[in-house]
């Protein structure tokens, strides 16, 4: 067990199960509450899990990286709002396939904003990923619903959030990276939730608690995985999450998916895996 605890893939697979279970609970809870209200409870309950950990480990409370934490929290807030709305209002596998484009948007943003240079193979991987996105969305043939639009906004925001998280876990403790996200987004999410507030029915409270717990566990295990392993070593395992969520959509919610949607999702994930592997390879060459 101690050997597994030092394994990035082990923690990444744990995050896959945590986030897949969270999506299922979001879909059930959205039958009673607006997705924006669910985001607040996700943040607040997750905060209850993480703040005691921060107080027991005072060394985790550092303010010198607050600018980066604020940037990640802002993008994470937008991404979470978009993701929860998409999960509640769009097919699960389609939402996840769109979510997989986040690293593609992150790479593209690094080129356009930071002036990062990429060569032919990474350009080809980007092209493959966006072809996969076109297969999933099929503009002109499938309707651009609010849920799908929210998924795209979430993917763009997550692209920045991933870059910020990768820069933070190299310096800060992975537990602090996860905790600050909840600390900085709970009040803003409450402000948005008040516009759509409905008192949660008693039967929904266990689901809300489960969402908050799954979110906290997912964030902790994901940042732990990235702190122990390069992204290229763990991202291929995200097929676990794709399989779990697709199965949940089919067997729990009666969703159906055509071959193009599944093929597009596979292309997107394959391109993000290659980009992560190529980035790690280039870093090793530089060292």
BELQUI-V981800 format. One record per residue. PHI is phi in radians with two decimals (NA if undefined). PSI is psi in degrees with one decimal (999 if undefined). BURIAL is + if it has 16 or more other ideal C-beta (glycine too) atoms within 10 Angstrom, else -. Layout:
# BELQUI-V981800
phi & psi & burial
PHI & PSI & BURIAL
PHI & PSI & BURIAL
This chain:
# BELQUI-V981800
phi & psi & burial
NA & -38.2 & -
-1.10 & -35.2 & -
-1.17 & -40.8 & -
-1.10 & -37.3 & -
-1.13 & -18.4 & -
-1.73 & 12.3 & -
-1.85 & 120.9 & +
-1.04 & -46.1 & +
-1.00 & -37.3 & -
-1.04 & -48.0 & +
-1.20 & -33.1 & +
-1.18 & -42.2 & +
-1.12 & -37.8 & +
-1.05 & -40.3 & +
-1.15 & -35.0 & +
-1.05 & -45.8 & +
-1.16 & -39.3 & +
-1.12 & -47.7 & +
-1.24 & -35.1 & +
-1.12 & -43.8 & +
-1.15 & -34.7 & +
-1.11 & -42.8 & +
-1.08 & -40.9 & +
-1.08 & -45.5 & +
-1.16 & -33.8 & +
-1.08 & -45.2 & +
-1.08 & -42.6 & +
-1.16 & -42.8 & -
-1.18 & -31.6 & +
-1.15 & -11.2 & +
-1.27 & -17.0 & -
-2.06 & -28.7 & -
-2.24 & 152.9 & +
-1.18 & 146.6 & +
-1.05 & -32.3 & +
-1.18 & -34.3 & +
-1.20 & -36.4 & +
-1.10 & -37.1 & +
-1.04 & -43.4 & +
-1.05 & -48.3 & +
-1.13 & -34.8 & +
-1.01 & -47.1 & +
-1.20 & -45.0 & +
-1.16 & -46.5 & +
-1.22 & -38.5 & +
-1.07 & -36.8 & +
-1.10 & -38.9 & +
-1.09 & -30.9 & -
-1.31 & -34.8 & +
-1.66 & -31.0 & +
-1.07 & -43.3 & -
-1.00 & -36.0 & -
-1.11 & -41.4 & -
-1.14 & -40.3 & +
-1.21 & -33.0 & -
-1.29 & -22.2 & -
-2.15 & 79.0 & -
-1.05 & -23.3 & -
-1.15 & -15.7 & -
-1.35 & -19.8 & +
-1.52 & 88.2 & -
-2.04 & 139.9 & -
-1.89 & -4.7 & -
-1.27 & -16.0 & -
-1.90 & 21.8 & +
-1.10 & -33.2 & -
-1.07 & -42.7 & -
-1.22 & -40.0 & +
-1.07 & -40.3 & +
-1.12 & -40.9 & -
-1.09 & -44.7 & +
-1.18 & -39.9 & +
-1.12 & -38.8 & +
-1.12 & -49.4 & +
-1.16 & -37.0 & +
-1.14 & -35.5 & +
-1.10 & -48.3 & +
-1.10 & -42.9 & +
-1.11 & -41.8 & +
-1.16 & -42.9 & +
-1.02 & -45.7 & +
-1.15 & -43.1 & +
-1.12 & -46.8 & +
-1.11 & -39.4 & +
-1.14 & -41.2 & +
-1.16 & -43.0 & +
-1.06 & -36.4 & +
-1.35 & -22.6 & +
-2.25 & 5.3 & +
-2.44 & 160.1 & +
-1.00 & 139.2 & +
-1.10 & -48.8 & +
-1.13 & -37.1 & +
-1.12 & -44.4 & +
-1.04 & -43.3 & +
-1.17 & -40.3 & +
-1.05 & -42.1 & +
-1.13 & -40.2 & +
-1.06 & -31.7 & +
-1.15 & -15.3 & +
-1.36 & -5.7 & +
-0.93 & -48.0 & +
-1.09 & -28.4 & +
-1.17 & -44.9 & +
-1.13 & -35.1 & +
-1.10 & -44.4 & +
-1.13 & -44.1 & +
-1.10 & -40.4 & +
-1.13 & -37.0 & -
-1.11 & -34.3 & +
-1.25 & -45.9 & -
-1.34 & -37.9 & -
-1.67 & -43.6 & -
-1.65 & -7.3 & -
1.29 & 20.4 & -
-1.16 & 139.9 & -
-1.71 & 133.3 & -
-2.22 & 153.0 & +
-1.91 & -171.5 & -
-0.99 & -42.5 & -
-1.19 & -38.4 & -
-1.27 & -33.9 & +
-1.09 & -41.6 & -
-1.10 & -40.1 & -
-1.11 & -40.5 & +
-1.06 & -44.0 & +
-1.07 & -43.6 & -
-1.07 & -42.8 & +
-1.09 & -42.5 & +
-1.29 & -28.0 & +
-1.09 & -41.9 & -
-1.05 & -39.7 & +
-1.12 & -39.1 & +
-1.13 & -35.6 & -
-1.14 & -37.0 & +
-1.26 & -44.0 & +
-1.50 & -37.1 & +
0.78 & 66.7 & -
-0.96 & 134.6 & -
1.61 & -20.6 & -
-1.91 & -35.0 & -
-1.93 & 143.9 & -
-1.21 & 141.7 & -
-1.53 & 87.0 & -
-1.37 & 161.7 & -
-0.98 & -35.8 & -
-1.12 & -42.8 & +
-1.15 & -43.0 & +
-1.06 & -40.8 & +
-1.11 & -37.3 & +
-1.09 & -39.5 & +
-1.17 & -45.1 & +
-1.03 & -41.6 & +
-1.09 & -41.3 & +
-1.11 & -41.9 & +
-1.11 & -44.2 & +
-1.16 & -39.2 & +
-1.12 & -31.7 & +
-0.97 & -45.1 & +
-1.21 & -39.6 & +
-1.07 & -39.1 & +
-1.11 & -44.0 & +
-1.07 & -44.1 & +
-1.13 & -40.1 & +
-1.15 & -40.1 & +
-1.12 & -35.7 & +
-1.28 & -29.9 & -
-1.36 & -41.2 & +
-1.20 & -15.2 & +
-1.36 & -14.0 & -
-2.10 & -49.1 & -
-1.63 & 158.0 & +
-1.08 & 138.1 & +
-1.05 & -30.0 & +
-1.18 & -36.8 & +
-1.20 & -38.7 & +
-1.03 & -45.2 & +
-1.17 & -44.4 & +
-1.16 & -42.4 & +
-1.08 & -30.7 & +
-1.06 & -42.4 & +
-1.28 & -40.2 & +
-1.04 & -42.7 & +
-1.48 & -11.8 & +
-1.95 & -7.1 & +
-1.15 & -49.8 & +
-1.14 & -45.4 & -
-1.02 & -38.2 & +
-1.20 & -32.9 & +
-1.12 & -42.6 & +
-1.03 & -40.6 & -
-1.26 & -41.2 & -
-1.11 & -29.3 & +
-1.07 & -25.9 & -
-1.27 & -20.1 & -
-2.19 & 23.0 & -
-1.19 & 133.8 & -
-2.35 & 130.4 & -
-1.01 & 126.9 & -
-1.15 & 131.4 & +
-1.11 & 152.8 & -
-0.96 & -36.2 & -
-1.18 & -17.6 & -
-1.52 & -21.5 & +
-1.01 & -41.9 & -
-1.06 & -35.7 & -
-1.18 & -40.8 & +
-1.10 & -42.0 & +
-1.10 & -40.0 & -
-1.13 & -39.5 & +
-1.09 & -46.7 & +
-1.08 & -43.3 & +
-1.14 & -44.4 & +
-1.12 & -38.3 & +
-1.12 & -45.1 & +
-1.11 & -45.7 & +
-1.12 & -41.4 & +
-1.09 & -43.7 & +
-1.13 & -44.0 & +
-1.11 & -46.4 & +
-1.22 & -34.4 & +
-1.18 & -47.6 & +
-1.16 & -33.8 & +
-1.10 & -42.7 & +
-1.07 & -44.1 & +
-1.22 & -26.4 & +
-1.34 & -22.1 & +
-1.72 & -26.1 & +
-2.43 & 154.8 & +
-1.20 & 153.0 & +
-1.00 & -35.6 & +
-1.11 & -23.6 & +
-1.45 & -22.6 & +
-1.98 & -27.2 & +
-1.03 & -35.0 & +
-0.99 & -25.4 & +
-1.29 & -5.8 & +
-1.21 & -10.2 & +
-1.05 & -26.0 & -
-1.06 & -46.7 & -
-1.15 & -40.3 & +
-1.06 & -44.0 & +
-1.14 & -43.6 & -
-1.10 & -45.0 & +
-1.27 & -38.5 & +
-1.09 & -44.1 & +
-1.10 & -40.4 & -
-1.09 & -42.3 & +
-1.06 & -40.2 & +
-1.29 & -51.1 & -
-1.52 & -26.9 & -
-1.71 & -32.3 & -
-2.10 & 5.2 & -
1.17 & 25.1 & -
-1.36 & 152.8 & +
-2.17 & 143.8 & -
-2.25 & 138.4 & +
-1.56 & 169.9 & -
-1.11 & -33.9 & -
-1.16 & -39.1 & -
-1.09 & -46.5 & +
-1.18 & -39.8 & +
-1.14 & -40.4 & -
-1.10 & -42.5 & +
-1.07 & -40.7 & +
-1.15 & -40.0 & +
-1.10 & -43.8 & +
-1.08 & -47.4 & +
-1.13 & -40.3 & +
-1.09 & -39.6 & +
-1.20 & -37.8 & +
-1.19 & -35.8 & +
-1.11 & -43.8 & +
-1.13 & -42.2 & +
-1.05 & -41.5 & +
-1.14 & -42.5 & +
-1.12 & -42.0 & +
-1.17 & -40.3 & +
-1.08 & -44.0 & +
-1.11 & -38.9 & -
-1.11 & -42.7 & -
-1.14 & -38.0 & -
-1.13 & -40.0 & -
-1.13 & -38.5 & -
-1.13 & -38.2 & -
-1.14 & -39.3 & -
-1.20 & 999 & -
